[in-house]
């Protein structure tokens, strides 16, 4: 994870997320790119709100300027190579275009485009469109704790496999790894995963990573709750899971479990489609 792409956004969690990004850049001897996206500076003439939108442009520019100045001051004494990129347009599109040669995207749990609401449309969209994994950080997270275990959500799918592969550099540093499958109400003993948990464990072993295979019941509150409960019980510091969903021209559809997990991010969450 040499090339780390960070969403620079002027909210109260920015400095904490930046600390995590700097720690990861140091851990992997990497380069940090901070990207700040300002909404498009022109609106269609048919848009009745075009004038109001245009009036906000100077405000957004000033916010971006202040954020950059404060961040550059904070980074002046850091021992991590970095650069700052200003872009006009939606955050998700700006990050996606820059992610082609990124190894990791770091973003907060709150959507920077909707007043801090969860689940984050931006995090979800990047997770299913970007070629690299997306690390979603809770609001109060200021470090990635490698002294804690990591949990990998496993259902044998291509998405879960992609997430597992992408997470290897982080899983190598975790104190232990749990490969967790959830038995749903619709499951039966005849049901088999596309790839059984042992295949995931075997793959990790090829990279020198020991893991414990765990199966938990879905229960009454669903798969996402079962995964979060398994993470809470084991005191994990990282959850890895495949991102489910698809993009369309005019809408983005969350997979059910992805949406539920993004609605309540408790520990750092690594997503990959």
C-alpha positions in Angstrom: 0.0 0.0 0.0 2.4 2.6 -1.3 0.0 5.0 -2.8 -2.7 6.2 -0.4 -5.5 8.5 -1.5 -7.2 10.5 1.3 -10.4 12.4 1.1 -9.7 15.9 2.6 -12.9 17.3 3.9 -13.5 20.1 6.4 -15.4 18.3 9.1 -14.5 17.7 12.8 -13.2 14.2 12.0 -10.7 15.3 9.4 -7.6 15.6 11.7 -8.3 12.2 13.2 -8.6 10.5 9.8 -5.5 12.3 8.7 -3.6 10.8 11.7 -4.7 7.3 10.6 -3.6 8.0 7.0 -0.2 9.2 8.2 0.3 6.1 10.3 -0.5 3.9 7.4 1.8 5.8 5.1 4.6 5.4 7.6 3.8 1.7 8.2 4.0 0.9 4.5 6.6 3.5 3.6 4.1 5.1 1.2 3.0 8.3 -0.3 -0.1 10.2 0.8 -2.3 12.2 -1.7 -4.8 14.5 -0.1 -7.7 15.3 -2.5 -10.2 18.0 -1.8 -13.2 18.2 -4.1 -15.3 21.3 -4.5 -18.8 20.9 -6.3 -19.0 21.9 -9.9 -18.7 25.6 -10.4 -21.4 25.8 -13.1 -25.0 24.8 -13.1 -27.3 24.2 -16.0 -29.3 27.3 -17.0 -32.5 25.3 -16.7 -31.7 24.6 -13.0 -34.0 26.9 -10.9 -31.4 26.6 -8.1 -28.5 27.6 -10.3 -28.2 31.1 -8.8 -28.1 29.7 -5.2 -25.6 27.1 -6.3 -23.4 29.7 -7.8 -23.6 31.8 -4.7 -22.1 29.0 -2.7 -19.1 28.6 -4.9 -17.0 31.4 -3.1 -17.9 29.8 0.2 -16.8 26.4 -0.8 -13.6 27.9 -2.3 -12.8 29.7 1.0 -13.5 26.5 3.0 -11.1 24.6 0.7 -8.5 27.3 1.1 -8.6 27.3 4.9 -8.6 23.5 5.0 -5.5 23.3 2.8 -3.6 26.0 4.8 -4.4 24.2 8.1 -3.5 20.8 6.7 -0.2 22.0 5.2 0.7 23.5 8.6 0.0 20.2 10.3 2.0 18.3 7.8 5.0 20.6 7.8 6.8 18.5 10.4 5.7 15.1 9.3 8.1 12.5 7.9 5.6 11.3 5.2 5.8 12.3 1.5 2.5 13.9 0.4 0.8 16.1 -2.1 -2.4 18.0 -2.3 -4.9 17.9 -5.2 -7.8 20.3 -5.7 -10.6 19.1 -8.0 -14.0 20.4 -9.0 -16.9 18.0 -9.1 -18.6 15.3 -6.9 -16.3 13.8 -4.3 -16.9 10.2 -5.6 -16.1 11.1 -9.2 -13.0 13.0 -8.2 -11.7 10.2 -6.0 -12.6 7.6 -8.6 -10.6 9.3 -11.3 -7.6 9.7 -9.0 -7.8 6.1 -7.7 -6.6 4.4 -10.9 -3.0 4.4 -9.5 -3.9 4.2 -5.8 -3.5 1.2 -3.5 -5.9 2.4 -0.9 -8.6 5.1 -0.4 -9.4 6.5 3.0 -12.7 8.2 3.7 -14.9 8.9 6.7 -18.1 7.1 7.6 -20.2 10.3 7.1 -21.1 11.3 3.6 -19.3 14.6 2.8 -22.0 15.5 0.2 -25.2 15.1 2.3 -24.5 17.0 5.5 -22.9 14.1 7.3 -25.7 11.5 6.9 -25.1 7.8 7.1 -24.7 5.5 5.3 -22.2 7.2 3.1 -23.2 7.2 -0.5 -19.6 8.3 -1.4 -17.9 5.4 0.5 -20.3 2.9 -0.9 -20.0 4.1 -4.5 -16.2 4.1 -4.3 -16.3 0.6 -2.8 -18.1 -0.8 -5.9 -16.4 1.3 -8.5 -12.8 1.9 -7.5 -10.1 -0.6 -8.4 -8.5 -0.4 -5.0 -9.9 -1.1 -1.5 -11.7 1.6 0.5 -11.0 2.1 4.2 -14.0 3.7 5.9 -13.1 5.2 9.3 -15.6 5.8 12.2 -15.9 9.4 13.3 -14.0 8.9 16.5 -11.1 6.8 15.0 -7.6 8.2 15.3 -5.6 5.1 14.7 -5.6 1.6 13.2 -4.9 -0.7 16.1 -2.8 -3.6 14.9 -2.6 -5.0 18.4 -6.2 -6.1 17.9 -7.6 -9.0 15.8 -9.1 -8.5 12.4 -12.4 -10.0 11.2 -13.0 -11.0 7.5 -16.6 -11.5 6.5 -16.7 -14.6 4.3 -19.5 -15.9 2.1 -17.5 -17.6 -0.6 -18.3 -14.9 -3.2 -16.0 -13.2 -5.6 -16.5 -9.9 -3.7 -15.4 -11.5 -0.4 -12.4 -13.0 -2.2 -11.4 -9.7 -3.7 -11.7 -8.0 -0.3 -9.6 -10.8 1.3 -6.8 -10.4 -1.3 -6.9 -6.6 -1.0 -6.6 -6.8 2.8 -3.5 -9.0 3.0 -1.1 -6.2 3.8 -3.2 -5.1 6.8 -4.0 -8.7 7.9 -0.3 -9.5 8.1 0.0 -6.9 10.8 -3.1 -7.9 12.8 -2.6 -9.8 16.1 -4.9 -12.5 14.8 -7.5 -13.0 12.0 -11.0 -14.5 12.1 -12.7 -15.7 9.0 -16.4 -15.4 9.8 -19.3 -16.9 7.9 -22.9 -16.3 8.7 -25.4 -19.1 8.5 -28.7 -17.5 7.4 -32.2 -18.6 8.0 -32.4 -19.8 4.4 -29.3 -21.8 4.6 -29.4 -25.6 4.9 -26.8 -28.3 5.3 -27.0 -28.9 1.6 -26.0 -25.3 0.8 -22.4 -24.8 -0.1 -20.5 -21.5 -0.6 -18.9 -20.8 -3.9 -15.7 -21.1 -2.0 -15.7 -22.6 1.5 -14.1 -20.8 4.4 -11.2 -23.3 4.3 -10.2 -21.9 0.8 -10.0 -18.4 2.3 -7.9 -19.8 5.2 -5.7 -21.6 2.8 -5.1 -18.4 0.8 -4.1 -16.5 3.9 -1.8 -19.3 4.9 0.1 -18.9 1.6 0.9 -15.4 2.8 2.0 -16.6 6.2 -1.2 -15.5 7.9 -2.9 -17.8 10.4 -6.6 -17.5 10.7 -9.4 -19.1 12.7 -12.6 -20.1 10.8 -15.8 -19.2 12.6 -19.4 -19.8 11.7 -22.2 -17.8 13.4 -26.0 -17.8 13.2 -27.8 -14.9 11.5 -30.3 -14.6 14.3 -33.4 -12.4 14.3 -31.6 -9.1 13.4 -29.8 -10.2 10.2 -26.4 -10.8 8.8 -24.9 -7.3 9.4 -25.9 -7.5 13.1 -24.4 -11.0 13.4 -21.1 -9.8 11.9 -21.0 -6.7 14.1 -21.7 -8.8 17.2 -19.0 -11.3 16.2 -16.6 -8.3 15.9 -17.6 -6.9 19.2 -17.2 -10.2 21.0 -13.7 -10.6 19.6 -12.7 -7.0 20.2 -11.5 -6.6 16.6 -9.8 -3.4 15.3 -10.6 -4.0 11.6 -13.5 -5.5 9.6 -12.9 -6.7 6.0 -15.8 -7.4 3.7 -16.9 -7.5 0.1 -19.0 -4.6 -1.1 -22.2 -5.5 -2.7 -24.2 -3.3 -5.0 -24.1 -1.9 -8.5 -24.0 1.5 -10.3 -26.5 2.9 -12.7 -26.6 6.2 -14.6 -28.9 7.9 -12.2 -28.7 5.9 -9.0 -26.6 3.7 -6.8 -28.0 0.7 -5.1 -26.5 -0.7 -1.9 -26.4 -4.4 -1.2 -28.4 -5.0 2.0 -25.5 -6.0 4.2 -23.2 -3.4 2.8 -25.8 -0.7 3.5 -26.4 -1.9 7.1 -22.7 -2.1 7.9 -22.1 1.4 6.5 -25.0 2.7 8.5 -23.2 1.8 11.7 -19.4 1.8 11.3 -18.0 0.9 14.7 -14.4 0.0 13.8 -12.4 0.7 10.6 -14.0 -1.1 7.7 -12.2 -2.2 4.6 -14.5 -2.7 1.5 -13.7 -4.1 -1.9 -16.2 -5.1 -4.7 
